[in-house]
Amino acid sequence: QAQLVESGGGLVQPGDSLRLSCVGSGFTLDNFAIGWIRQVPGKDREAIACISRGRSEYYAQFTKGRFSIDRDSARNAVTLQMNDLKDEDTAVYFCAATQYCPRWLKNDRWILGLDYEYWGQGTQVSVSS
């Protein structure tokens, strides 16, 4: 059974960094596009980044170079490095898998979608001073 498990969340201060991990079991993550998505309670889910099977990377505009997605094939994992965290980054962070990164071009910028087949349970990231 395909399963995704996130880890690495926690409570940090503004300006700190965190690295989230998404480990797969029951399937090989290198064969899927993997995305990171976050959700604040009471608000819609928000796509953060996606890495394709060919390792192309796509980011939401709000990340502004602070976040980086990468594959760790040896661990069957995908990571999300988050730097210079802000209060507004507080959310539950999910990883998800599908065949192709859901995205479309608008005004020469990639807009990331939420159409994924498999989802993890999420890890809480809290940023507070």
C-alpha positions in Angstrom: 0.0 0.0 0.0 1.4 3.4 -1.0 2.1 5.6 2.0 3.7 9.0 2.5 5.0 10.1 5.9 6.1 13.6 6.7 8.5 14.6 9.5 10.7 17.4 10.6 8.1 19.9 11.7 8.2 21.8 15.0 8.1 25.1 16.8 10.8 27.6 15.6 11.4 31.3 15.8 11.1 33.8 12.9 14.2 33.7 10.8 15.0 30.0 11.7 15.2 27.2 9.2 13.6 23.7 9.1 14.0 20.8 6.8 10.9 18.6 6.2 11.1 15.1 4.9 8.6 13.0 3.1 9.4 9.3 3.1 7.5 6.9 0.9 6.7 3.2 1.5 5.1 0.8 -0.9 6.2 2.7 -3.9 9.3 4.5 -5.3 9.1 8.3 -5.0 11.5 8.7 -8.0 8.8 7.4 -10.2 6.4 10.2 -9.2 6.2 13.9 -9.1 6.2 14.9 -5.4 4.7 18.1 -4.1 4.6 20.0 -0.8 1.4 21.7 0.2 0.4 23.5 3.4 -2.8 24.4 5.1 -3.7 26.8 7.8 -6.8 25.7 9.8 -9.9 27.3 8.3 -8.2 28.1 5.0 -7.7 26.4 1.7 -4.7 24.2 1.0 -1.8 26.1 -0.7 0.7 24.5 -3.0 4.3 25.3 -2.1 6.6 23.4 -4.5 6.7 20.3 -6.7 9.6 18.3 -8.1 9.0 16.2 -11.3 10.3 12.8 -12.1 13.0 14.4 -14.1 13.9 16.6 -11.1 12.5 19.8 -12.5 11.5 22.1 -9.7 8.5 24.4 -9.5 7.7 26.9 -6.7 4.9 29.0 -5.7 5.5 32.7 -6.0 5.3 33.3 -2.2 8.3 31.1 -1.5 10.6 33.8 -3.0 13.7 31.7 -2.9 13.3 30.8 0.8 12.2 27.2 0.1 14.0 24.4 -1.8 12.7 21.0 -2.8 15.0 18.1 -3.4 15.0 14.3 -3.8 16.9 11.9 -1.5 16.6 8.7 -3.6 18.7 6.6 -1.2 16.0 7.2 1.5 13.1 7.1 -0.9 12.4 10.6 0.3 11.8 14.2 -0.8 12.8 17.1 1.3 11.7 20.7 1.7 14.3 23.1 3.0 12.7 26.2 4.5 14.8 29.2 5.4 14.1 32.5 7.0 10.7 31.3 8.3 8.0 33.8 9.1 5.0 33.8 11.3 2.8 33.4 8.2 4.5 30.1 7.4 2.7 28.5 10.4 0.6 25.6 8.9 0.3 21.9 8.6 2.7 20.8 5.8 1.7 17.8 3.6 3.6 16.0 0.9 1.7 14.4 -2.0 2.5 12.3 -5.1 1.2 12.1 -8.7 2.5 11.5 -12.2 3.1 15.1 -13.3 3.5 18.2 -11.3 0.0 19.9 -11.4 0.8 23.4 -12.8 -0.1 25.9 -15.5 1.4 29.1 -16.9 -0.2 32.4 -16.1 1.5 35.7 -17.1 4.7 33.7 -17.6 4.7 32.3 -14.1 3.9 28.8 -13.0 0.8 28.4 -10.9 0.9 25.1 -8.9 -2.2 23.0 -8.5 -3.4 20.5 -5.8 -4.4 17.5 -8.0 -2.4 14.7 -6.4 -3.2 11.0 -6.0 -1.5 10.2 -2.7 -1.3 12.3 0.4 0.6 12.1 3.7 -0.9 13.0 7.0 1.0 16.2 7.5 3.5 17.7 9.9 2.9 20.8 12.0 5.2 23.8 11.5 4.8 26.7 14.0 6.7 29.9 13.7 6.5 32.2 16.7 8.7 34.4 18.8 
